[in-house]
């Protein structure tokens, strides 16, 4: 029957159909109608959105629903139920967690990060036009009452990319195109003394000999040998230096140190000559001059504080104290730094959220305690807001004293937003405030989005807020049960031990809180630690449980007290406490590091797993209900990408002087050098090779650490070339490919006729056409370091944005090449 009926008639019709079906199956006539009646009339069960009209529905459709649904229909019902559940949870998270705003800020950050990973420079005009166009369209749709959230997500992503491109075009520095020796005039911004005794200068450039002003880098990073007199920040000097372009990645996908320096307005590196001439100072007028004078005063103050601490503290504790107070690691020994890194305590060296938070909270609670001791103030005035204001001023002073690095500025902005929330009478530690801090930082420092420090800082904070919010919800739900238990008479039995029990419970909760905080933060930053540093701290939880109470209760509070008492000359006693605490930190880090297995410290970088890991963290942090379970999907994808990732089968250095191939044990074997050079060490670390950790702190070197089969080397070297036959893949199979590292022009004729791959620091002759892959001076200048993958012709080589199949004269193997440098132009890379 196709005619539409009203709901009353439809109810009778459905009951009649049920009775008929019950009779056909031999059931009692009264059973099935009674069951239907128990749940009310059918009109109560019909949803308006399932009807073709508000009060009408097709009987034929209802007859179909009474049939036992097939598998496809049941799957459809199941998926619809999940979708409705997710939609309901999305609405609740949007109302309670402000999830829409959080996703918009996350899209802004991802858009900024995407700019730095593009293969070519985008058009700023196009980005601005797209951003404004999407904003206009979103406004028009919003005025009409239509949904605009997805449009806003896309628009915020483009806006983030636009902000990064805008800063890159107008607020960065030119980079040096080629190596040169020249006379340089500039002003010293920073002097850092390294453990080797050398100095590292950051020089603000005024002029470079024979270099146009528009091509002159704003700053230089120079190394000065430990000879001659002492110089300090603010002095204007003329030097002679050998300048080189910014360093490139050691391997495709590796850390781009040149881009890191470029983001700090450093456009070249180099080595200074011995001759340094002081020049008359030139005072600039206006805001620029005031800014420069302020920077000089701050740097001089930092150096004075470092000298003050060094004169009153001894040994390795003095170097660690200077690093914690003003951010200078001049006197920090390499052994201490390595132990801190292996034990999972390296985060205490970077003046970031931990230090800023401890300083701000110490001042906040100290000032609040002092003010609360005065009854008139405590009862009349908002002393909590006053204490937050004093803490904000202390955090700002600590920002200046520490040198105002990128990480410290980030930490200050986060702390400032939390303190301003307290001053405004709102909850301080919320995901909304964290998103505000991220929003400000992306607009001020877009490059920070791809830095390990910023990523790890926000990841740890977001995970802690999300986890403790869940714990708080669980406590609230169980509050009734705890109150009921408390009323059952246990108070009389515990009254005598009440104070002691209360103290012990508080201590236990505090220790558990430290352990839980360390565990959550360590788990949240693990993907970033593996992706950026290829390392993890297997005993990091134990190390943080042992050390963080000392840092939080001894070192930072006593350091603050010593600063307050310094004008009175009473700082000696608290400084002794600081030294004792830091000595315990150094001893405990060394103990934990000595028990850490090097094979577990270095972790293979794997594939491109970081983006799905970030998405998983976002889902967990932003949502609280079923939507949070969706984080398991990108987390599983990240794990699979990491597990299946590979660095390739051959590595070629940027200089063409070295190459590395796979050995019988699938580990990298270096050809062309007997030393643990920096680029090869970075390659080993990315591959999860324990030899990278064993060579830390040794100054490079030992020959036996580079090779696993020194007595059966599969290659041969002489003064003209190094050759190797039977190259292996990362999975183990041996190929019929051969390679030659040519050192002398006279070896090209022979090797080009016999080898499949030719590598050289020299230009490749035009007659060398037989090899399927040739990498000489020009090719390496354009591509940087290279990874080559061997694939059997029955298999396809891995996909890559900068990869291409190379014609293979062999019938069995094909080659795929991935270069460290993008094909397009980026402002932090010199033109080839």
C-alpha positions in Angstrom: 0.0 0.0 0.0 1.6 3.2 -1.2 -0.9 5.8 0.3 0.2 7.9 3.2 -1.6 7.4 6.5 -1.6 9.4 9.7 0.2 8.1 12.7 -2.9 6.7 14.5 -3.9 4.6 11.5 -0.3 3.6 11.0 -0.1 2.4 14.6 -3.1 0.1 14.1 -1.6 -1.2 10.8 1.7 -2.1 12.4 0.0 -4.0 15.2 -2.0 -5.9 12.7 1.1 -6.9 10.8 2.7 -8.1 14.0 -0.3 -10.3 14.8 -0.2 -11.9 11.4 3.5 -12.7 11.6 3.0 -14.2 15.1 0.3 -16.5 13.8 2.5 -17.6 10.9 5.3 -18.6 13.3 2.9 -20.5 15.6 3.2 -18.0 18.4 0.4 -16.9 20.7 -1.8 -14.1 19.4 -1.5 -12.2 22.6 2.2 -12.2 23.1 3.5 -9.9 20.4 0.9 -7.1 20.7 1.5 -7.1 24.4 5.2 -6.5 23.8 4.5 -3.7 21.4 2.2 -2.1 23.9 4.7 -2.1 26.6 6.8 0.5 24.9 3.9 2.8 24.0 2.4 3.5 20.7 4.3 3.5 17.5 3.8 7.2 17.2 6.1 7.6 20.2 8.8 5.7 18.5 8.8 7.4 15.1 11.5 10.1 14.7 10.4 13.2 12.8 13.6 13.1 10.7 12.7 9.5 9.4 9.4 10.6 7.9 8.8 12.1 4.6 6.6 14.6 6.4 6.2 15.7 10.0 3.3 13.3 10.5 3.5 10.9 7.5 5.6 7.9 6.6 5.3 5.2 3.9 3.9 1.9 5.1 6.0 0.0 2.6 9.1 1.3 4.3 7.8 0.1 7.7 7.1 -3.3 6.3 10.7 -3.4 5.2 11.9 -2.4 8.7 9.9 -5.3 10.2 11.9 -7.8 8.1 15.2 -9.1 9.6 17.8 -6.7 8.2 20.6 -8.0 6.1 24.3 -7.6 6.8 24.6 -4.4 4.7 21.6 -2.8 6.5 23.0 -3.8 9.9 26.4 -2.3 9.1 24.6 0.8 7.9 22.6 1.0 11.2 25.8 0.5 13.2 27.7 3.2 11.3 24.8 5.6 11.6 24.7 5.0 15.4 28.4 5.7 15.7 28.1 8.8 13.6 25.2 10.1 15.7 27.2 9.4 18.9 30.2 11.2 17.5 28.0 14.1 16.4 26.5 14.4 19.9 30.0 14.2 21.5 31.2 16.9 19.1 28.4 19.2 20.1 29.1 18.6 23.9 32.9 19.1 23.5 32.2 22.3 21.5 30.1 23.6 24.4 32.2 22.4 27.3 35.7 22.3 25.9 35.5 25.0 23.3 36.7 22.4 20.8 36.0 24.4 17.7 38.3 27.2 18.8 41.0 24.7 19.7 40.8 23.1 16.3 41.0 26.5 14.6 44.2 27.3 16.5 45.6 23.8 15.7 44.9 24.4 12.0 46.7 27.8 12.2 49.8 26.0 13.7 49.7 23.3 11.1 49.4 25.9 8.3 52.5 27.7 9.6 54.4 24.4 9.8 53.4 23.5 6.2 55.1 26.6 4.9 58.5 25.4 6.0 58.0 22.0 4.3 56.9 23.2 0.9 59.2 22.3 -2.0 59.1 25.8 -3.4 58.4 29.3 -2.1 54.7 30.2 -2.3 53.3 33.5 -3.6 52.6 35.8 -0.7 50.1 37.7 -2.8 48.1 34.5 -3.5 48.1 33.5 0.2 46.9 36.9 1.2 44.2 36.9 -1.4 43.1 33.4 -0.5 43.0 34.3 3.2 40.9 37.4 2.7 38.6 35.6 0.2 37.9 32.8 2.6 37.2 35.3 5.4 34.6 37.1 3.2 32.9 33.9 2.2 32.8 32.6 5.8 31.3 35.9 6.9 28.6 35.8 4.2 27.7 32.2 5.1 27.6 33.0 8.8 25.2 36.0 8.2 22.9 33.6 6.4 23.0 31.1 9.2 24.9 28.5 7.4 27.7 26.3 8.8 31.2 27.7 8.4 33.4 25.7 10.7 35.2 23.6 7.9 35.6 26.8 5.9 37.2 28.4 8.9 39.5 25.5 9.5 40.8 25.8 5.9 41.1 29.5 6.2 43.1 29.4 9.5 45.5 26.9 7.9 46.1 29.2 4.9 46.4 32.2 7.4 49.1 30.3 9.3 51.0 29.7 6.1 50.5 33.3 5.2 51.9 34.5 8.5 55.0 32.3 8.1 55.6 33.5 4.5 55.1 37.2 5.6 57.7 36.9 8.3 60.1 35.0 6.0 59.9 37.8 3.4 60.1 40.9 5.6 61.8 39.9 8.9 64.6 37.6 8.0 68.1 37.9 6.6 69.9 37.4 3.3 72.1 34.3 3.3 75.7 34.0 2.0 75.7 32.4 -1.5 79.3 31.2 -1.6 82.4 30.9 0.6 84.6 33.9 0.9 87.4 35.5 3.0 86.7 39.1 3.8 87.2 42.0 6.3 84.1 42.5 8.4 82.9 45.4 10.6 80.3 44.7 13.2 79.2 44.8 16.8 79.5 41.8 19.2 76.1 40.6 20.3 77.1 37.5 22.3 80.2 35.7 23.3 80.0 32.1 24.3 83.0 30.1 25.6 83.0 26.4 24.6 84.4 23.4 26.4 87.3 23.2 23.9 88.4 26.7 25.0 87.3 28.4 21.8 84.8 31.2 21.7 81.7 31.5 19.5 80.6 35.0 18.6 77.3 36.3 17.3 78.2 39.4 15.3 75.7 42.0 14.1 77.1 43.0 10.7 77.6 46.5 9.5 79.6 45.7 6.4 81.4 42.9 4.6 84.1 43.7 2.2 83.1 43.4 -1.5 79.6 42.4 -0.7 76.5 44.6 -1.5 74.3 45.8 1.3 71.3 43.9 0.0 73.3 40.6 0.0 74.9 41.2 3.4 73.6 38.9 6.2 72.3 40.7 9.3 74.3 38.5 11.7 77.2 36.0 11.6 78.1 33.0 13.7 81.8 32.9 14.1 84.3 30.7 15.9 87.4 32.3 17.4 90.4 30.3 18.6 91.3 30.8 22.3 94.1 33.3 21.6 94.4 37.1 22.2 92.5 39.4 24.5 89.0 39.1 25.9 86.1 40.8 24.3 82.6 41.4 25.5 79.2 42.1 24.1 78.6 45.6 22.8 82.1 46.2 21.4 82.4 47.3 17.8 85.2 45.5 16.0 86.8 44.9 12.7 87.9 41.3 12.0 89.1 39.1 9.1 87.2 35.9 8.7 86.6 33.0 6.4 82.9 32.8 5.8 80.9 29.8 4.5 77.2 29.4 3.6 74.8 28.0 6.1 75.1 24.3 6.9 72.7 22.0 5.0 71.0 18.8 6.3 73.3 15.9 6.8 70.8 13.6 5.1 67.4 14.1 3.4 64.8 14.8 6.1 67.5 15.6 8.7 67.8 18.6 11.0 68.3 21.7 8.9 70.8 23.7 11.0 71.0 26.4 8.4 67.3 27.0 8.6 67.6 27.2 12.4 70.2 29.9 12.1 68.4 31.8 9.4 65.3 32.0 11.7 67.5 33.9 14.1 68.7 36.3 11.4 72.1 34.6 11.0 73.0 34.4 7.4 76.5 32.8 7.4 79.0 30.9 9.5 82.8 31.1 9.6 86.1 31.2 11.4 87.8 34.3 12.6 91.4 35.2 12.1 93.7 36.2 15.0 93.6 39.9 14.3 90.7 41.7 16.0 90.7 45.5 16.0 88.4 47.5 18.3 86.6 50.3 16.5 85.0 53.5 17.8 81.5 52.9 18.9 78.7 54.4 16.8 75.6 55.3 18.7 72.4 55.1 16.7 69.5 57.4 17.5 65.9 56.7 18.0 64.3 53.4 18.9 66.9 51.3 17.1 69.6 52.8 19.2 67.7 52.3 22.4 67.0 48.7 21.4 70.7 48.1 20.7 71.8 49.7 24.0 69.3 47.7 25.9 70.5 44.5 24.3 74.1 45.3 25.2 73.2 46.1 28.8 71.3 42.8 29.1 74.2 40.8 27.7 76.6 42.5 30.0 74.3 41.8 33.0 74.1 38.1 32.0 77.9 37.9 31.8 78.2 39.6 35.2 75.7 37.2 36.8 77.6 34.2 35.3 80.9 35.5 36.6 79.3 36.2 40.0 78.0 32.6 40.2 81.3 31.1 39.0 83.2 33.0 41.6 81.1 31.7 44.5 80.4 28.1 43.4 82.8 25.4 42.5 83.2 22.5 40.1 80.6 21.2 37.7 77.8 22.6 39.8 78.8 26.1 38.9 78.5 25.4 35.2 75.0 23.9 35.7 74.0 26.8 37.9 75.0 29.3 35.2 73.1 27.3 32.6 69.9 27.3 34.7 70.1 31.0 35.7 71.2 32.9 32.5 71.2 30.2 29.9 74.9 30.2 29.2 76.4 26.7 28.9 80.0 27.9 28.7 81.2 26.1 31.8 79.0 23.0 31.4 81.2 20.0 30.7 80.4 17.7 27.9 80.2 14.7 30.2 77.5 16.4 32.4 75.6 17.4 29.3 75.7 13.9 27.9 74.6 12.3 31.1 71.7 14.7 31.4 70.6 13.9 27.9 70.9 10.1 28.3 69.0 10.1 31.6 66.1 12.1 30.2 67.0 15.3 32.2 68.1 17.5 29.3 64.9 19.5 29.6 66.3 21.2 32.7 69.1 22.8 30.6 66.7 24.7 28.3 65.2 27.7 30.1 61.6 27.1 29.1 58.3 26.3 30.8 59.8 24.4 33.7 62.1 27.2 34.9 59.7 30.0 34.1 56.9 28.2 35.9 59.0 27.4 39.0 60.1 31.0 39.2 56.7 32.5 38.7 54.9 30.1 41.1 57.6 30.5 43.8 57.2 34.3 43.6 53.4 33.9 43.4 53.0 31.7 46.5 55.7 33.6 48.4 54.1 37.0 47.8 50.7 35.6 48.5 51.9 34.1 51.8 53.4 37.4 52.9 50.3 39.4 52.0 48.0 36.9 53.7 49.9 37.3 56.9 48.6 40.9 57.1 44.9 40.5 58.0 43.8 43.9 56.8 45.2 43.4 53.3 44.0 39.8 53.2 40.4 40.7 54.1 40.2 43.9 52.1 42.2 43.7 48.9 42.6 41.0 46.1 46.0 39.8 47.3 45.8 36.8 44.9 45.7 39.1 41.9 48.4 41.2 43.4 50.6 38.2 43.8 50.0 37.2 40.2 51.1 40.7 39.1 54.3 40.5 41.1 54.9 37.0 39.7 54.4 38.3 36.1 57.0 41.0 36.7 59.4 38.4 38.1 58.9 36.2 35.0 59.5 39.2 32.7 62.8 40.0 34.6 63.8 36.3 34.3 63.1 36.4 30.6 65.5 39.4 30.1 68.1 37.8 32.4 68.1 34.5 30.5 68.8 36.1 27.2 65.3 36.0 25.7 65.8 33.0 23.5 63.0 31.7 21.4 62.2 28.9 23.9 62.2 31.4 26.8 60.0 33.9 25.0 57.6 31.0 24.4 57.6 30.0 28.0 57.1 33.6 29.2 54.1 34.1 26.9 52.5 30.9 28.2 53.2 31.9 31.8 52.0 35.4 31.2 48.6 34.2 29.9 48.2 31.9 32.9 49.0 34.7 35.3 46.8 37.2 33.5 44.0 34.6 33.8 44.5 34.6 37.6 44.4 38.4 37.6 41.2 38.3 35.7 39.7 35.8 38.2 39.5 32.9 35.8 40.9 29.4 35.8 44.6 29.5 34.8 45.6 26.1 33.6 43.1 25.3 30.8 43.3 24.2 27.3 41.8 27.4 26.1 44.7 29.4 27.6 47.2 27.0 26.1 45.6 27.6 22.7 45.8 31.4 23.2 49.5 31.1 23.9 49.9 29.0 20.8 48.0 31.5 18.8 50.2 34.4 19.9 53.4 32.4 19.3 52.4 31.3 15.8 51.8 34.9 14.8 55.0 36.2 16.5 57.3 33.3 15.8 56.0 31.1 13.0 59.2 29.2 12.7 58.9 28.0 16.3 56.1 25.6 15.2 58.6 23.3 13.6 61.2 23.6 16.4 61.5 20.6 18.8 61.4 22.8 21.9 58.0 24.4 21.0 56.5 21.1 19.9 57.6 19.2 23.0 56.6 22.1 25.3 53.0 22.3 24.0 52.7 18.5 23.7 53.6 17.9 27.3 51.4 20.7 28.6 48.4 19.7 26.5 48.7 16.1 27.6 49.0 17.1 31.2 46.0 19.4 31.1 43.9 16.8 29.3 44.9 13.9 31.6 44.4 15.8 34.9 41.1 17.1 33.6 40.0 13.5 33.2 41.3 12.6 36.6 39.4 15.6 38.1 36.2 14.3 36.5 36.8 10.9 37.9 37.3 12.3 41.4 34.1 14.3 41.2 32.2 11.2 40.1 33.5 9.2 43.1 33.2 12.0 45.6 29.8 10.7 46.8 31.2 7.2 47.5 34.2 8.7 49.5 31.9 10.8 51.5 29.7 7.8 52.3 32.7 5.8 53.4 33.9 8.7 55.6 30.5 8.6 57.5 30.8 4.9 58.4 32.8 5.4 61.5 36.4 5.3 60.4 37.1 8.7 62.0 37.4 7.5 65.6 40.0 4.9 64.7 42.2 7.3 62.8 41.8 10.4 65.0 45.0 9.7 67.0 47.1 9.3 63.9 45.2 12.1 62.0 48.0 14.6 61.6 50.7 12.0 60.8 48.3 10.2 58.4 47.5 13.5 56.7 51.2 14.4 56.2 52.0 10.9 54.9 49.1 11.0 52.5 50.1 14.4 51.3 53.7 13.3 50.7 52.5 10.2 48.9 50.2 12.2 46.7 53.0 14.6 45.9 55.4 11.8 44.9 52.7 10.1 42.9 51.9 13.4 41.2 55.6 13.9 40.2 55.8 10.4 38.8 52.5 10.7 37.0 53.4 14.1 35.6 56.8 12.8 34.4 55.2 9.7 32.9 52.5 11.7 31.0 55.0 14.3 29.8 57.5 11.7 28.7 54.9 9.7 26.8 53.6 12.9 25.1 57.0 14.1 23.9 58.3 10.7 22.9 57.3 11.0 19.2 59.0 14.4 19.0 62.1 13.1 20.7 62.4 10.3 18.3 61.7 12.4 15.2 64.0 15.3 16.1 66.8 13.7 18.2 66.4 10.0 17.5 66.7 9.2 21.1 64.7 8.2 24.2 65.5 7.9 27.9 64.5 4.4 29.0 65.1 5.4 32.7 63.8 8.9 32.3 60.9 8.3 34.7 63.2 7.2 37.5 65.6 10.0 36.8 62.8 12.6 37.0 61.4 11.1 40.2 64.9 11.4 41.8 65.9 14.8 40.4 62.8 17.0 40.1 62.1 17.2 43.8 65.6 18.5 44.3 65.1 21.1 41.5 61.7 22.1 42.7 62.3 22.2 46.4 65.9 23.0 46.8 67.6 24.5 43.7 65.1 27.0 42.4 63.7 28.3 45.7 67.1 28.7 47.2 68.4 30.3 44.1 65.5 32.8 44.3 66.3 33.5 48.0 70.0 34.1 47.2 69.0 36.6 44.6 66.8 38.5 47.0 69.5 38.4 49.8 72.4 39.4 47.5 72.0 43.2 48.1 72.3 42.4 51.9 75.4 40.3 51.4 73.6 37.2 52.8 73.5 35.1 49.7 76.3 32.7 50.7 74.2 30.3 52.7 71.4 29.7 50.2 74.1 29.4 47.4 75.6 26.6 49.4 72.3 24.8 49.3 72.0 25.4 45.6 75.5 23.9 45.1 74.6 20.9 47.2 71.4 20.4 45.2 73.1 20.7 41.8 75.8 18.3 42.9 73.1 15.7 43.7 71.5 16.3 40.3 74.8 15.7 38.5 75.5 12.6 40.6 72.1 11.1 40.0 72.1 11.9 36.2 75.5 10.1 36.0 74.2 7.2 37.9 71.1 6.8 35.7 73.1 7.4 32.6 75.6 4.6 33.5 72.7 2.1 33.8 71.0 3.2 30.5 71.6 0.7 27.7 73.1 2.6 24.7 71.1 0.4 22.3 67.9 1.8 23.9 69.0 5.4 24.0 69.3 5.8 20.2 66.1 5.1 18.3 65.6 4.8 14.6 63.8 7.9 13.2 61.6 5.8 10.9 59.3 7.2 8.3 57.1 10.4 8.2 55.2 9.4 11.4 55.2 12.8 13.2 52.1 14.3 11.5 49.7 11.4 12.5 51.3 11.4 16.0 50.4 15.1 16.3 46.9 14.4 15.1 46.5 11.7 17.7 47.6 14.0 20.4 45.2 16.7 19.3 42.3 14.4 19.4 43.2 13.2 22.9 43.8 16.7 24.2 40.8 18.5 22.6 38.1 15.9 23.2 36.9 14.1 26.3 34.4 11.4 25.1 34.1 9.1 22.1 35.9 11.5 19.9 39.0 11.0 21.9 39.0 7.3 21.1 39.5 8.3 17.4 43.1 9.2 18.5 43.9 5.4 18.3 43.6 5.5 14.5 46.3 8.1 13.7 48.4 6.7 16.6 48.3 3.3 14.9 49.2 4.9 11.6 52.1 6.7 13.1 53.4 3.4 14.6 53.2 1.6 11.3 55.0 4.5 9.5 57.7 4.5 12.1 58.1 0.7 11.9 58.2 0.6 8.1 60.4 3.6 7.5 63.9 3.2 6.0 66.8 5.6 5.3 67.8 3.9 2.0 70.7 1.8 0.9 73.5 4.3 0.1 74.3 7.8 1.5 76.4 10.4 -0.4 77.7 13.4 1.6 77.2 16.9 0.4 80.9 17.4 -0.2 81.4 14.3 -2.3 84.3 13.2 -0.1 82.4 10.4 1.7 79.8 7.8 1.1 78.2 5.1 3.2 76.9 1.7 2.2 75.1 -1.1 4.0 77.2 -3.9 5.4 76.4 -7.6 5.9 74.7 -6.7 9.2 72.6 -4.0 7.4 74.5 -1.2 9.3 76.1 1.8 7.6 79.8 1.5 6.7 81.7 4.7 5.9 83.9 5.0 2.9 86.3 7.9 2.4 87.1 8.7 6.1 88.3 7.0 9.2 86.8 9.5 11.6 83.4 9.8 13.1 82.5 13.0 11.3 79.4 15.0 12.2 77.3 14.3 9.1 77.9 10.5 9.4 77.2 10.6 13.1 73.8 12.2 12.4 73.1 9.5 9.8 73.9 6.7 12.3 71.6 8.3 14.9 68.8 8.6 12.4 69.2 4.9 11.6 69.1 4.0 15.3 72.8 2.8 15.3 74.3 2.5 18.8 77.7 3.7 17.5 76.3 7.3 17.5 75.8 7.1 21.2 79.1 5.4 21.9 81.0 8.2 20.2 79.3 11.0 22.2 81.8 12.9 24.2 84.8 11.2 22.6 85.6 14.0 20.2 85.3 11.8 17.2 87.1 9.1 16.5 87.9 5.7 17.0 88.4 3.7 13.9 86.9 0.5 15.2 83.6 2.2 16.0 82.9 3.0 12.4 83.0 -0.5 11.0 81.8 -3.8 12.1 84.0 -5.9 9.8 87.3 -4.0 9.7 89.2 -7.2 8.7 86.8 -8.0 5.8 86.1 -4.7 4.2 84.0 -5.1 1.0 85.7 -2.1 -0.5 89.2 -1.1 -1.6 90.9 2.3 -1.5 94.0 3.9 -3.0 95.1 7.4 -3.8 92.9 7.7 -6.8 89.6 6.1 -5.8 87.6 3.8 -3.4 85.6 1.1 -5.1 83.0 -1.4 -3.9 81.1 -4.1 -5.7 78.1 -6.0 -4.5 76.2 -3.2 -2.8 73.6 -4.3 -0.3 70.1 -3.1 0.5 68.9 -2.1 4.0 67.0 -5.4 4.2 70.0 -7.5 3.5 70.0 -8.8 -0.1 73.1 -8.3 -2.2 72.9 -6.6 -5.5 75.2 -6.8 -8.6 75.7 -3.0 -8.4 79.1 -1.4 -7.9 80.2 2.2 -6.9 83.4 4.3 -7.0 84.4 7.3 -4.9 86.8 9.1 -7.3 89.5 11.3 -5.7 91.7 12.0 -8.7 90.7 13.0 -12.3 92.9 10.3 -13.8 90.6 7.6 -12.3 87.5 8.7 -14.2 88.1 6.8 -17.4 88.6 3.4 -15.7 85.8 3.7 -13.1 83.2 5.2 -15.5 83.6 2.2 -17.7 83.3 -0.4 -14.9 81.0 1.1 -12.2 77.3 1.7 -11.9 77.6 4.7 -9.5 80.3 7.4 -9.7 80.7 9.9 -6.8 83.3 12.6 -6.6 84.1 16.0 -5.2 85.4 16.8 -8.7 83.3 17.8 -11.7 82.2 14.7 -13.6 83.6 14.6 -17.2 81.1 14.8 -20.0 82.5 11.5 -21.4 81.4 9.6 -18.2 78.0 8.5 -19.6 78.0 4.8 -18.9 77.1 4.8 -15.2 73.5 5.1 -14.3 74.2 7.6 -11.5 76.9 10.2 -11.4 77.1 12.7 -8.5 79.9 15.3 -8.9 80.5 18.8 -7.7 77.7 20.5 -9.6 75.1 17.8 -8.8 75.9 17.8 -5.1 75.8 21.6 -5.0 72.3 21.5 -6.4 71.0 18.4 -4.4 73.0 18.5 -1.2 73.4 15.1 0.5 71.7 12.2 -1.2 70.1 8.9 -0.2 69.9 6.2 -2.9 67.5 3.2 -2.7 68.0 0.0 -4.7 64.9 -1.8 -5.8 64.5 -5.0 -7.8 62.8 -4.4 -11.0 59.9 -6.5 -9.9 59.3 -4.0 -7.2 58.7 -0.2 -7.4 61.1 2.2 -5.7 59.8 4.2 -2.8 57.8 7.3 -3.5 59.4 10.7 -2.8 58.7 14.3 -3.4 62.3 14.7 -4.6 62.9 11.3 -6.2 63.1 10.0 -9.7 63.8 6.8 -11.5 67.3 6.7 -13.0 67.9 4.7 -16.2 69.5 1.4 -15.3 71.8 -0.5 -17.6 71.4 -3.5 -15.3 68.4 -5.7 -16.0 67.8 -6.5 -12.3 68.0 -3.3 -10.2 66.6 0.2 -10.4 67.7 3.2 -8.4 65.7 5.9 -6.7 67.3 9.1 -5.4 66.2 11.4 -2.6 68.0 14.7 -2.1 68.3 16.9 1.0 67.6 20.1 -1.0 64.2 20.9 -2.5 64.0 21.6 -6.2 62.6 25.0 -5.7 63.9 28.1 -4.0 63.7 28.7 -0.2 65.0 31.8 1.5 67.2 29.9 3.9 69.0 28.1 1.1 71.6 29.6 -1.1 71.1 29.6 -4.8 73.0 26.7 -6.4 
